[in-house]
Amino acid sequence: MLHRPPDRRTRPITSTIPMPHRPEVHRWYCTAGWQRRRRHQLHIEPLCRLCLEAGRVTPATVADHDPPHRGDYNAFRLGQLRSLCADCHNRLDANNAPRAPVREDGMPSDPRHPWNAGS
């Protein structure tokens, strides 16, 4: 008798990487409409906007909502986008502000950061 692997469609989807949005919002990024909009944004603005402002030329790979949509479907579908490279996008926090820089060891470099308060 052959052993059949479990049906993949019935297993719950689990991920070790936390989603940046609620699951219902995360699904919006899987729609054909979003994929078309993302592709269009990267076509009309193929270079990373933040890198260009810093004097670097880097291909964009992320269509970023600016301002953030915050779970509002209308803002997700109709809000302004900007093209960013993955590095610039990953350096932004939820408010599209740059994250505090960190040292090589992963500790915050800002002496006013709460982690460094006891130092």
MOPAC internal coordinates of N, CA, C and O (Angstrom, degrees):
PM7 1SCF
backbone

  N    0.0000 0     0.00 0     0.00 0    0    0    0
  C    1.4410 1     0.00 0     0.00 0    1    0    0
  C    1.5281 1   109.27 1     0.00 0    2    1    0
  O    1.2310 1   120.52 1   -47.53 1    3    2    1
  N    1.3244 1   116.61 1   132.47 1    3    2    1
  C    1.4566 1   121.52 1  -179.69 1    5    3    2
  C    1.5196 1   110.31 1   -81.24 1    6    5    3
  O    1.2310 1   121.87 1   -38.28 1    7    6    5
  N    1.3104 1   114.03 1   141.72 1    7    6    5
  C    1.4666 1   119.71 1   176.34 1    9    7    6
  C    1.5252 1   108.26 1   -92.21 1   10    9    7
  O    1.2310 1   120.33 1   -56.16 1   11   10    9
  N    1.3116 1   116.98 1   123.84 1   11   10    9
  C    1.4593 1   121.01 1  -179.98 1   13   11   10
  C    1.5186 1   109.52 1   -97.38 1   14   13   11
  O    1.2310 1   120.21 1   -43.32 1   15   14   13
  N    1.3154 1   117.20 1   136.68 1   15   14   13
  C    1.4703 1   119.10 1   176.01 1   17   15   14
  C    1.5203 1   109.59 1   -66.92 1   18   17   15
  O    1.2310 1   120.10 1   -24.36 1   19   18   17
  N    1.3197 1   117.42 1   155.64 1   19   18   17
  C    1.4694 1   119.80 1   179.31 1   21   19   18
  C    1.5274 1   110.82 1   -60.37 1   22   21   19
  O    1.2310 1   120.99 1   -32.85 1   23   22   21
  N    1.2998 1   115.72 1   147.15 1   23   22   21
  C    1.4538 1   121.39 1   179.41 1   25   23   22
  C    1.5236 1   109.32 1   -65.82 1   26   25   23
  O    1.2310 1   120.10 1   -59.24 1   27   26   25
  N    1.3199 1   117.40 1   120.76 1   27   26   25
  C    1.4602 1   121.77 1  -176.53 1   29   27   26
  C    1.5319 1   112.33 1   -65.44 1   30   29   27
  O    1.2310 1   120.19 1   154.52 1   31   30   29
  N    1.3154 1   117.24 1   -25.48 1   31   30   29
  C    1.4619 1   119.59 1  -177.72 1   33   31   30
  C    1.5177 1   112.51 1   -71.76 1   34   33   31
  O    1.2310 1   119.72 1   158.52 1   35   34   33
  N    1.3381 1   118.14 1   -21.48 1   35   34   33
  C    1.4549 1   119.62 1  -176.54 1   37   35   34
  C    1.5230 1   112.74 1   -97.53 1   38   37   35
  O    1.2310 1   120.47 1   168.97 1   39   38   37
  N    1.3277 1   116.71 1   -11.03 1   39   38   37
  C    1.4586 1   118.40 1   179.58 1   41   39   38
  C    1.5137 1   110.16 1   -78.89 1   42   41   39
  O    1.2310 1   119.92 1   -37.75 1   43   42   41
  N    1.3232 1   117.75 1   142.25 1   43   42   41
  C    1.4712 1   119.07 1   177.64 1   45   43   42
  C    1.5235 1   109.84 1   -68.24 1   46   45   43
  O    1.2310 1   121.28 1   -33.94 1   47   46   45
  N    1.3221 1   115.15 1   146.06 1   47   46   45
  C    1.4573 1   120.51 1   178.25 1   49   47   46
  C    1.5203 1   107.71 1   -81.45 1   50   49   47
  O    1.2310 1   121.09 1   -60.36 1   51   50   49
  N    1.3097 1   115.51 1   119.64 1   51   50   49
  C    1.4577 1   120.48 1   176.78 1   53   51   50
  C    1.5101 1   108.09 1  -124.33 1   54   53   51
  O    1.2310 1   121.14 1   -30.06 1   55   54   53
  N    1.2959 1   115.43 1   149.94 1   55   54   53
  C    1.4467 1   120.74 1  -178.97 1   57   55   54
  C    1.5106 1   109.27 1  -140.45 1   58   57   55
  O    1.2310 1   120.86 1   -37.08 1   59   58   57
  N    1.3207 1   115.96 1   142.92 1   59   58   57
  C    1.4581 1   119.34 1   175.77 1   61   59   58
  C    1.5148 1   110.90 1   -84.65 1   62   61   59
  O    1.2310 1   120.34 1   164.44 1   63   62   61
  N    1.3280 1   116.95 1   -15.56 1   63   62   61
  C    1.4548 1   121.15 1   178.55 1   65   63   62
  C    1.5222 1   107.87 1   -95.03 1   66   65   63
  O    1.2310 1   119.67 1   -57.36 1   67   66   65
  N    1.3308 1   118.23 1   122.64 1   67   66   65
  C    1.4638 1   118.96 1  -179.31 1   69   67   66
  C    1.5257 1   111.21 1   -68.01 1   70   69   67
  O    1.2310 1   121.01 1   -39.49 1   71   70   69
  N    1.3314 1   115.67 1   140.51 1   71   70   69
  C    1.4535 1   120.74 1   178.07 1   73   71   70
  C    1.5228 1   108.42 1   -76.89 1   74   73   71
  O    1.2310 1   120.00 1   -39.25 1   75   74   73
  N    1.3301 1   117.60 1   140.75 1   75   74   73
  C    1.4612 1   119.38 1   179.91 1   77   75   74
  C    1.5276 1   112.95 1   -74.46 1   78   77   75
  O    1.2310 1   120.30 1   167.32 1   79   78   77
  N    1.3272 1   117.03 1   -12.68 1   79   78   77
  C    1.4622 1   121.49 1  -178.21 1   81   79   78
  C    1.5210 1   109.26 1  -127.78 1   82   81   79
  O    1.2310 1   121.05 1   -11.82 1   83   82   81
  N    1.3342 1   115.60 1   168.18 1   83   82   81
  C    1.4581 1   120.38 1   171.25 1   85   83   82
  C    1.5247 1   108.26 1   -60.87 1   86   85   83
  O    1.2310 1   119.55 1   -28.76 1   87   86   85
  N    1.3459 1   118.46 1   151.24 1   87   86   85
  C    1.4729 1   120.14 1  -177.45 1   89   87   86
  C    1.5226 1   113.93 1   -54.22 1   90   89   87
  O    1.2310 1   119.64 1   140.56 1   91   90   89
  N    1.3333 1   118.30 1   -39.44 1   91   90   89
  C    1.4643 1   119.06 1  -178.98 1   93   91   90
  C    1.5307 1   111.35 1   -68.01 1   94   93   91
  O    1.2310 1   119.98 1   147.91 1   95   94   93
  N    1.3303 1   117.65 1   -32.09 1   95   94   93
  C    1.4685 1   121.06 1   176.43 1   97   95   94
  C    1.5232 1   109.61 1   -75.02 1   98   97   95
  O    1.2310 1   120.33 1   141.16 1   99   98   97
  N    1.3039 1   116.98 1   -38.84 1   99   98   97
  C    1.4620 1   121.37 1  -179.86 1  101   99   98
  C    1.5311 1   111.12 1   -58.84 1  102  101   99
  O    1.2310 1   120.04 1   146.10 1  103  102  101
  N    1.3181 1   117.53 1   -33.90 1  103  102  101
  C    1.4691 1   122.10 1   179.68 1  105  103  102
  C    1.5259 1   112.34 1   -64.16 1  106  105  103
  O    1.2310 1   120.17 1   153.21 1  107  106  105
  N    1.3345 1   117.28 1   -26.79 1  107  106  105
  C    1.4607 1   119.93 1   180.00 1  109  107  106
  C    1.5233 1   110.63 1   -59.57 1  110  109  107
  O    1.2310 1   120.47 1   147.99 1  111  110  109
  N    1.3321 1   116.70 1   -32.01 1  111  110  109
  C    1.4658 1   120.77 1  -178.08 1  113  111  110
  C    1.5320 1   112.24 1   -73.45 1  114  113  111
  O    1.2310 1   119.95 1   169.73 1  115  114  113
  N    1.3167 1   117.69 1   -10.27 1  115  114  113
  C    1.4737 1   121.73 1  -179.54 1  117  115  114
  C    1.5239 1   112.26 1   -96.00 1  118  117  115
  O    1.2310 1   119.46 1   179.99 1  119  118  117
  N    1.3196 1   118.64 1    -0.01 1  119  118  117
  C    1.4580 1   121.12 1  -176.54 1  121  119  118
  C    1.5270 1   111.28 1   -81.54 1  122  121  119
  O    1.2310 1   121.04 1   -26.08 1  123  122  121
  N    1.3236 1   115.62 1   153.92 1  123  122  121
  C    1.4632 1   120.63 1   178.08 1  125  123  122
  C    1.5299 1   110.50 1   -63.73 1  126  125  123
  O    1.2310 1   120.30 1   144.77 1  127  126  125
  N    1.3306 1   117.04 1   -35.23 1  127  126  125
  C    1.4604 1   120.26 1   179.00 1  129  127  126
  C    1.5159 1   112.03 1   -61.19 1  130  129  127
  O    1.2310 1   120.37 1   136.25 1  131  130  129
  N    1.3355 1   116.90 1   -43.75 1  131  130  129
  C    1.4610 1   119.84 1   178.47 1  133  131  130
  C    1.5263 1   110.49 1   -66.78 1  134  133  131
  O    1.2310 1   119.88 1   138.58 1  135  134  133
  N    1.3198 1   117.83 1   -41.42 1  135  134  133
  C    1.4635 1   120.56 1  -179.31 1  137  135  134
  C    1.5340 1   110.64 1   -61.28 1  138  137  135
  O    1.2310 1   120.12 1   140.34 1  139  138  137
  N    1.3355 1   117.38 1   -39.66 1  139  138  137
  C    1.4699 1   120.71 1   176.66 1  141  139  138
  C    1.5221 1   110.62 1   -65.14 1  142  141  139
  O    1.2310 1   120.66 1   135.54 1  143  142  141
  N    1.3290 1   116.34 1   -44.46 1  143  142  141
  C    1.4657 1   120.60 1  -178.54 1  145  143  142
  C    1.5296 1   110.98 1   -64.45 1  146  145  143
  O    1.2310 1   120.64 1   138.50 1  147  146  145
  N    1.3300 1   116.38 1   -41.50 1  147  146  145
  C    1.4692 1   121.83 1   177.78 1  149  147  146
  C    1.5288 1   110.10 1   -62.02 1  150  149  147
  O    1.2310 1   120.99 1   132.04 1  151  150  149
  N    1.3285 1   115.72 1   -47.96 1  151  150  149
  C    1.4692 1   120.73 1  -179.38 1  153  151  150
  C    1.5358 1   110.31 1   -60.95 1  154  153  151
  O    1.2310 1   120.37 1   138.17 1  155  154  153
  N    1.3372 1   116.89 1   -41.83 1  155  154  153
  C    1.4657 1   121.03 1   178.51 1  157  155  154
  C    1.5277 1   110.61 1   -62.88 1  158  157  155
  O    1.2310 1   120.03 1   134.07 1  159  158  157
  N    1.3341 1   117.55 1   -45.93 1  159  158  157
  C    1.4682 1   121.66 1  -179.80 1  161  159  158
  C    1.5279 1   110.81 1   -59.07 1  162  161  159
  O    1.2310 1   120.54 1   134.30 1  163  162  161
  N    1.3298 1   116.57 1   -45.70 1  163  162  161
  C    1.4660 1   119.89 1  -179.52 1  165  163  162
  C    1.5278 1   111.74 1   -69.63 1  166  165  163
  O    1.2310 1   120.38 1   156.24 1  167  166  165
  N    1.3328 1   116.87 1   -23.76 1  167  166  165
  C    1.4666 1   120.93 1   176.96 1  169  167  166
  C    1.5329 1   110.22 1   -74.72 1  170  169  167
  O    1.2310 1   120.13 1   135.91 1  171  170  169
  N    1.3350 1   117.36 1   -44.09 1  171  170  169
  C    1.4739 1   119.32 1  -177.02 1  173  171  170
  C    1.5270 1   112.21 1   -80.39 1  174  173  171
  O    1.2310 1   119.75 1   158.23 1  175  174  173
  N    1.3208 1   118.08 1   -21.77 1  175  174  173
  C    1.4713 1   121.93 1   178.21 1  177  175  174
  C    1.5386 1   107.48 1  -135.79 1  178  177  175
  O    1.2310 1   119.79 1   -99.84 1  179  178  177
  N    1.3345 1   118.00 1    80.16 1  179  178  177
  C    1.4678 1   120.76 1  -171.62 1  181  179  178
  C    1.5260 1   115.26 1   -76.89 1  182  181  179
  O    1.2310 1   120.04 1   168.66 1  183  182  181
  N    1.3386 1   117.54 1   -11.34 1  183  182  181
  C    1.4645 1   120.16 1  -178.53 1  185  183  182
  C    1.5209 1   110.76 1  -110.23 1  186  185  183
  O    1.2310 1   121.01 1   -29.92 1  187  186  185
  N    1.3199 1   115.66 1   150.08 1  187  186  185
  C    1.4638 1   121.62 1  -179.62 1  189  187  186
  C    1.5268 1   110.04 1   -64.63 1  190  189  187
  O    1.2310 1   120.71 1   -55.17 1  191  190  189
  N    1.3151 1   116.24 1   124.83 1  191  190  189
  C    1.4604 1   121.54 1  -177.28 1  193  191  190
  C    1.5286 1   111.81 1   -65.72 1  194  193  191
  O    1.2310 1   119.97 1   137.59 1  195  194  193
  N    1.3385 1   117.65 1   -42.41 1  195  194  193
  C    1.4613 1   120.11 1  -178.55 1  197  195  194
  C    1.5251 1   111.64 1   -68.99 1  198  197  195
  O    1.2310 1   120.30 1   142.59 1  199  198  197
  N    1.3183 1   117.03 1   -37.41 1  199  198  197
  C    1.4714 1   119.86 1   176.64 1  201  199  198
  C    1.5268 1   110.40 1   -64.58 1  202  201  199
  O    1.2310 1   119.98 1   138.35 1  203  202  201
  N    1.3355 1   117.63 1   -41.65 1  203  202  201
  C    1.4661 1   120.48 1   178.40 1  205  203  202
  C    1.5183 1   111.04 1   -61.01 1  206  205  203
  O    1.2310 1   120.36 1   139.70 1  207  206  205
  N    1.3397 1   116.91 1   -40.30 1  207  206  205
  C    1.4645 1   120.36 1   177.78 1  209  207  206
  C    1.5249 1   111.61 1   -63.66 1  210  209  207
  O    1.2310 1   120.57 1   151.96 1  211  210  209
  N    1.3470 1   116.51 1   -28.04 1  211  210  209
  C    1.4639 1   121.42 1   179.78 1  213  211  210
  C    1.5330 1   111.43 1   -92.47 1  214  213  211
  O    1.2310 1   119.83 1  -176.41 1  215  214  213
  N    1.3353 1   117.92 1     3.59 1  215  214  213
  C    1.4535 1   121.32 1   177.71 1  217  215  214
  C    1.5190 1   114.93 1    85.37 1  218  217  215
  O    1.2310 1   120.04 1  -163.21 1  219  218  217
  N    1.3380 1   117.53 1    16.79 1  219  218  217
  C    1.4664 1   121.77 1   177.82 1  221  219  218
  C    1.5224 1   109.25 1  -111.65 1  222  221  219
  O    1.2310 1   120.84 1   -28.13 1  223  222  221
  N    1.3197 1   115.99 1   151.87 1  223  222  221
  C    1.4629 1   121.30 1   176.41 1  225  223  222
  C    1.5249 1   107.09 1  -112.40 1  226  225  223
  O    1.2310 1   120.87 1   -69.24 1  227  226  225
  N    1.3443 1   115.94 1   110.76 1  227  226  225
  C    1.4615 1   121.95 1  -177.23 1  229  227  226
  C    1.5279 1   108.77 1  -134.86 1  230  229  227
  O    1.2310 1   119.63 1   -46.98 1  231  230  229
  N    1.3297 1   118.32 1   133.02 1  231  230  229
  C    1.4622 1   119.91 1   176.63 1  233  231  230
  C    1.5345 1   110.79 1   -63.40 1  234  233  231
  O    1.2310 1   120.69 1   -41.29 1  235  234  233
  N    1.3174 1   116.28 1   138.71 1  235  234  233
  C    1.4662 1   121.69 1   177.59 1  237  235  234
  C    1.5210 1   109.80 1   -84.42 1  238  237  235
  O    1.2310 1   120.80 1   -35.97 1  239  238  237
  N    1.3262 1   116.08 1   144.03 1  239  238  237
  C    1.4678 1   121.44 1   177.27 1  241  239  238
  C    1.5229 1   111.93 1  -129.58 1  242  241  239
  O    1.2310 1   119.77 1   174.20 1  243  242  241
  N    1.3348 1   118.05 1    -5.80 1  243  242  241
  C    1.4645 1   122.51 1  -175.38 1  245  243  242
  C    1.5154 1   109.48 1  -127.57 1  246  245  243
  O    1.2310 1   120.65 1   -48.45 1  247  246  245
  N    1.3398 1   116.36 1   131.55 1  247  246  245
  C    1.4603 1   121.82 1   170.65 1  249  247  246
  C    1.5238 1   106.12 1   -95.51 1  250  249  247
  O    1.2310 1   120.79 1   -69.04 1  251  250  249
  N    1.3209 1   116.10 1   110.96 1  251  250  249
  C    1.4602 1   122.49 1  -172.66 1  253  251  250
  C    1.5193 1   110.78 1  -105.20 1  254  253  251
  O    1.2310 1   120.57 1   -44.05 1  255  254  253
  N    1.3307 1   116.51 1   135.95 1  255  254  253
  C    1.4653 1   121.13 1   175.63 1  257  255  254
  C    1.5249 1   108.90 1   -75.11 1  258  257  255
  O    1.2310 1   121.03 1   -55.09 1  259  258  257
  N    1.3319 1   115.63 1   124.91 1  259  258  257
  C    1.4633 1   120.69 1   178.16 1  261  259  258
  C    1.5112 1   108.54 1  -138.48 1  262  261  259
  O    1.2310 1   119.46 1   -78.14 1  263  262  261
  N    1.3058 1   118.64 1   101.86 1  263  262  261
  C    1.4689 1   129.77 1    10.84 1  265  263  262
  C    1.5294 1   111.83 1   -79.37 1  266  265  263
  O    1.2310 1   120.40 1   -17.38 1  267  266  265
  N    1.3529 1   116.84 1   162.62 1  267  266  265
  C    1.4707 1   120.72 1  -179.55 1  269  267  266
  C    1.5272 1   111.68 1   -58.73 1  270  269  267
  O    1.2310 1   120.60 1   -32.63 1  271  270  269
  N    1.3326 1   116.47 1   147.37 1  271  270  269
  C    1.4743 1   119.97 1  -177.43 1  273  271  270
  C    1.5261 1   112.90 1   -80.37 1  274  273  271
  O    1.2310 1   119.04 1   158.66 1  275  274  273
  N    1.3109 1   119.44 1   -21.34 1  275  274  273
  C    1.4673 1   124.83 1   176.34 1  277  275  274
  C    1.5280 1   113.44 1    53.77 1  278  277  275
  O    1.2310 1   120.34 1  -145.00 1  279  278  277
  N    1.3267 1   116.95 1    35.00 1  279  278  277
  C    1.4617 1   120.26 1   176.76 1  281  279  278
  C    1.5125 1   114.55 1    84.27 1  282  281  279
  O    1.2310 1   119.57 1  -176.60 1  283  282  281
  N    1.3272 1   118.43 1     3.40 1  283  282  281
  C    1.4652 1   122.25 1   177.94 1  285  283  282
  C    1.5345 1   107.97 1   -86.96 1  286  285  283
  O    1.2310 1   120.64 1   -64.19 1  287  286  285
  N    1.3403 1   116.37 1   115.81 1  287  286  285
  C    1.4609 1   120.62 1  -175.05 1  289  287  286
  C    1.5305 1   111.94 1   -61.24 1  290  289  287
  O    1.2310 1   120.02 1   140.21 1  291  290  289
  N    1.3327 1   117.56 1   -39.79 1  291  290  289
  C    1.4637 1   119.52 1   179.37 1  293  291  290
  C    1.5231 1   111.02 1   -63.36 1  294  293  291
  O    1.2310 1   120.34 1   138.20 1  295  294  293
  N    1.3287 1   116.96 1   -41.80 1  295  294  293
  C    1.4655 1   120.08 1   177.30 1  297  295  294
  C    1.5266 1   110.55 1   -66.70 1  298  297  295
  O    1.2310 1   120.34 1   144.99 1  299  298  297
  N    1.3391 1   116.95 1   -35.01 1  299  298  297
  C    1.4640 1   120.57 1   177.33 1  301  299  298
  C    1.5229 1   110.49 1   -62.62 1  302  301  299
  O    1.2310 1   120.36 1   132.96 1  303  302  301
  N    1.3287 1   116.91 1   -47.04 1  303  302  301
  C    1.4631 1   121.66 1  -175.51 1  305  303  302
  C    1.5271 1   112.81 1   -77.44 1  306  305  303
  O    1.2310 1   119.94 1   144.91 1  307  306  305
  N    1.3426 1   117.72 1   -35.09 1  307  306  305
  C    1.4603 1   120.48 1  -170.39 1  309  307  306
  C    1.5179 1   114.62 1  -115.09 1  310  309  307
  O    1.2310 1   120.03 1   169.40 1  311  310  309
  N    1.3345 1   117.54 1   -10.60 1  311  310  309
  C    1.4573 1   120.84 1  -176.09 1  313  311  310
  C    1.5146 1   113.10 1   -67.86 1  314  313  311
  O    1.2310 1   121.21 1   -18.45 1  315  314  313
  N    1.3185 1   115.28 1   161.55 1  315  314  313
  C    1.4535 1   121.42 1  -179.92 1  317  315  314
  C    1.5158 1   111.53 1   -66.31 1  318  317  315
  O    1.2310 1   121.15 1   -34.15 1  319  318  317
  N    1.3230 1   115.42 1   145.85 1  319  318  317
  C    1.4541 1   122.18 1   176.94 1  321  319  318
  C    1.5174 1   109.56 1  -120.41 1  322  321  319
  O    1.2310 1   121.24 1   -22.15 1  323  322  321
  N    1.3295 1   115.23 1   157.85 1  323  322  321
  C    1.4507 1   121.48 1   170.14 1  325  323  322
  C    1.5224 1   107.34 1  -138.10 1  326  325  323
  O    1.2310 1   120.69 1   -27.74 1  327  326  325
  N    1.3117 1   116.29 1   152.26 1  327  326  325
  C    1.4611 1   120.77 1  -179.50 1  329  327  326
  C    1.5223 1   109.59 1   -93.89 1  330  329  327
  O    1.2310 1   120.97 1   -47.31 1  331  330  329
  N    1.3378 1   115.74 1   132.69 1  331  330  329
  C    1.4632 1   121.82 1   179.39 1  333  331  330
  C    1.5230 1   109.71 1  -134.78 1  334  333  331
  O    1.2310 1   120.89 1   -22.81 1  335  334  333
  N    1.3227 1   115.91 1   157.19 1  335  334  333
  C    1.4638 1   119.59 1   168.97 1  337  335  334
  C    1.5317 1   107.02 1   -81.87 1  338  337  335
  O    1.2310 1   120.16 1   -17.54 1  339  338  337
  N    1.3126 1   117.31 1   162.46 1  339  338  337
  C    1.4634 1   120.94 1  -177.55 1  341  339  338
  C    1.5289 1   111.37 1   -60.71 1  342  341  339
  O    1.2310 1   119.89 1   141.59 1  343  342  341
  N    1.3439 1   117.81 1   -38.41 1  343  342  341
  C    1.4641 1   119.99 1  -179.91 1  345  343  342
  C    1.5209 1   111.58 1   -61.17 1  346  345  343
  O    1.2310 1   120.28 1   132.14 1  347  346  345
  N    1.3194 1   117.07 1   -47.86 1  347  346  345
  C    1.4745 1   119.93 1   179.65 1  349  347  346
  C    1.5256 1   111.00 1   -64.89 1  350  349  347
  O    1.2310 1   120.10 1   138.28 1  351  350  349
  N    1.3206 1   117.42 1   -41.72 1  351  350  349
  C    1.4618 1   120.49 1  -179.89 1  353  351  350
  C    1.5217 1   110.88 1   -62.17 1  354  353  351
  O    1.2310 1   120.10 1   138.21 1  355  354  353
  N    1.3209 1   117.41 1   -41.79 1  355  354  353
  C    1.4624 1   120.68 1  -177.95 1  357  355  354
  C    1.5140 1   112.65 1   -73.57 1  358  357  355
  O    1.2310 1   119.80 1   166.01 1  359  358  357
  N    1.3331 1   117.99 1   -13.99 1  359  358  357
  C    1.4674 1   121.11 1   176.75 1  361  359  358
  C    1.5226 1   112.75 1   -84.91 1  362  361  359
  O    1.2310 1   120.18 1   173.91 1  363  362  361
  N    1.3342 1   117.25 1    -6.09 1  363  362  361
  C    1.4680 1   120.47 1  -178.21 1  365  363  362
  C    1.5228 1   110.74 1   -93.38 1  366  365  363
  O    1.2310 1   120.93 1   -31.52 1  367  366  365
  N    1.3372 1   115.83 1   148.48 1  367  366  365
  C    1.4602 1   119.47 1   174.46 1  369  367  366
  C    1.5305 1   108.71 1   -93.34 1  370  369  367
  O    1.2310 1   120.54 1     9.17 1  371  370  369
  N    1.3235 1   116.56 1  -170.83 1  371  370  369
  C    1.4704 1   120.84 1  -175.61 1  373  371  370
  C    1.5260 1   112.91 1   -64.32 1  374  373  371
  O    1.2310 1   119.67 1   160.76 1  375  374  373
  N    1.3305 1   118.24 1   -19.24 1  375  374  373
  C    1.4595 1   122.04 1   179.35 1  377  375  374
  C    1.5224 1   112.60 1   -98.22 1  378  377  375
  O    1.2310 1   120.29 1  -168.78 1  379  378  377
  N    1.3303 1   117.06 1    11.22 1  379  378  377
  C    1.4591 1   123.60 1  -176.41 1  381  379  378
  C    1.5221 1   112.61 1    63.24 1  382  381  379
  O    1.2310 1   120.69 1  -154.27 1  383  382  381
  N    1.3253 1   116.28 1    25.73 1  383  382  381
  C    1.4587 1   121.49 1   174.44 1  385  383  382
  C    1.5293 1   108.17 1   -99.95 1  386  385  383
  O    1.2310 1   119.90 1   -30.97 1  387  386  385
  N    1.3338 1   117.80 1   149.03 1  387  386  385
  C    1.4604 1   118.49 1   178.83 1  389  387  386
  C    1.5258 1   111.40 1   -61.24 1  390  389  387
  O    1.2310 1   121.01 1   -40.71 1  391  390  389
  N    1.3242 1   115.68 1   139.29 1  391  390  389
  C    1.4656 1   120.43 1   176.39 1  393  391  390
  C    1.5233 1   108.89 1   -71.03 1  394  393  391
  O    1.2310 1   121.02 1   -25.03 1  395  394  393
  N    1.3289 1   115.65 1   154.97 1  395  394  393
  C    1.4584 1   119.79 1   177.40 1  397  395  394
  C    1.5321 1   108.82 1   -63.53 1  398  397  395
  O    1.2310 1   119.79 1   -44.31 1  399  398  397
  N    1.3195 1   118.00 1   135.69 1  399  398  397
  C    1.4612 1   119.68 1   179.39 1  401  399  398
  C    1.5251 1   111.83 1   -66.40 1  402  401  399
  O    1.2310 1   121.24 1   -28.01 1  403  402  401
  N    1.3135 1   115.24 1   151.99 1  403  402  401
  C    1.4654 1   120.89 1   179.60 1  405  403  402
  C    1.5226 1   109.29 1  -123.05 1  406  405  403
  O    1.2310 1   121.10 1   -24.92 1  407  406  405
  N    1.3319 1   115.50 1   155.08 1  407  406  405
  C    1.4616 1   121.46 1   177.39 1  409  407  406
  C    1.5198 1   109.58 1   -80.03 1  410  409  407
  O    1.2310 1   120.39 1    -4.01 1  411  410  409
  N    1.3210 1   116.86 1   175.99 1  411  410  409
  C    1.4673 1   122.66 1   179.43 1  413  411  410
  C    1.5247 1   111.93 1   -55.58 1  414  413  411
  O    1.2310 1   120.38 1   143.51 1  415  414  413
  N    1.3474 1   116.87 1   -36.49 1  415  414  413
  C    1.4644 1   120.40 1  -177.02 1  417  415  414
  C    1.5247 1   112.67 1   -80.59 1  418  417  415
  O    1.2310 1   119.88 1  -179.10 1  419  418  417
  N    1.3463 1   117.82 1     0.90 1  419  418  417
  C    1.4506 1   121.46 1   178.28 1  421  419  418
  C    1.5111 1   114.25 1    90.54 1  422  421  419
  O    1.2310 1   119.57 1   178.53 1  423  422  421
  N    1.3143 1   118.43 1    -1.47 1  423  422  421
  C    1.4693 1   122.34 1   179.92 1  425  423  422
  C    1.5298 1   109.47 1   -83.60 1  426  425  423
  O    1.2310 1   119.37 1   -32.79 1  427  426  425
  N    1.3377 1   118.80 1   147.21 1  427  426  425
  C    1.4623 1   120.95 1   178.96 1  429  427  426
  C    1.5267 1   110.65 1   -63.00 1  430  429  427
  O    1.2310 1   120.83 1   -41.95 1  431  430  429
  N    1.3210 1   116.02 1   138.05 1  431  430  429
  C    1.4626 1   119.82 1  -178.59 1  433  431  430
  C    1.5249 1   112.19 1   -86.77 1  434  433  431
  O    1.2310 1   119.85 1   163.02 1  435  434  433
  N    1.3231 1   117.88 1   -16.98 1  435  434  433
  C    1.4581 1   121.19 1  -179.59 1  437  435  434
  C    1.5269 1   109.77 1   -74.05 1  438  437  435
  O    1.2310 1   119.45 1   -59.84 1  439  438  437
  N    1.3357 1   118.66 1   120.16 1  439  438  437
  C    1.4699 1   119.73 1  -178.87 1  441  439  438
  C    1.5266 1   113.04 1   -64.98 1  442  441  439
  O    1.2310 1   119.78 1   160.26 1  443  442  441
  N    1.3464 1   118.03 1   -19.74 1  443  442  441
  C    1.4744 1   120.43 1   178.72 1  445  443  442
  C    1.5200 1   113.03 1   -86.24 1  446  445  443
  O    1.2310 1   119.97 1   175.64 1  447  446  445
  N    1.3339 1   117.66 1    -4.36 1  447  446  445
  C    1.4576 1   121.16 1   179.51 1  449  447  446
  C    1.5296 1   109.23 1   -62.36 1  450  449  447
  O    1.2310 1   119.07 1   -40.18 1  451  450  449
  N    1.3522 1   119.38 1   139.82 1  451  450  449
  C    1.4741 1   121.16 1  -178.39 1  453  451  450
  C    1.5338 1   113.82 1   -54.61 1  454  453  451
  O    1.2310 1   120.05 1   149.69 1  455  454  453
  N    1.3214 1   117.52 1   -30.31 1  455  454  453
  C    1.4585 1   119.80 1   179.12 1  457  455  454
  C    1.5243 1   110.50 1   -64.02 1  458  457  455
  O    1.2310 1   120.30 1   146.90 1  459  458  457
  N    1.3106 1   117.04 1   -33.10 1  459  458  457
  C    1.4725 1   121.52 1  -177.48 1  461  459  458
  C    1.5259 1   112.26 1   -91.55 1  462  461  459
  O    1.2310 1   119.14 1  -177.76 1  463  462  461
  N    1.3132 1   119.25 1     2.24 1  463  462  461
  C    1.4622 1   122.21 1  -177.37 1  465  463  462
  C    1.5187 1   112.55 1   -61.03 1  466  465  463
  O    1.2310 1   119.95 1   146.13 1  467  466  465
  N    1.3288 1   117.69 1   -33.87 1  467  466  465
  C    1.4703 1   121.23 1  -177.87 1  469  467  466
  C    1.5100 1   113.31 1   -81.05 1  470  469  467
  O    1.2310 1   120.19 1   172.23 1  471  470  469
  N    1.3406 1   117.24 1    -7.77 1  471  470  469
  C    1.4765 1   120.23 1  -176.60 1  473  471  470
  C    1.5032 1   111.94 1   -77.36 1  474  473  471
  O    1.2310 1   120.10 1   180.00 1  475  474  473

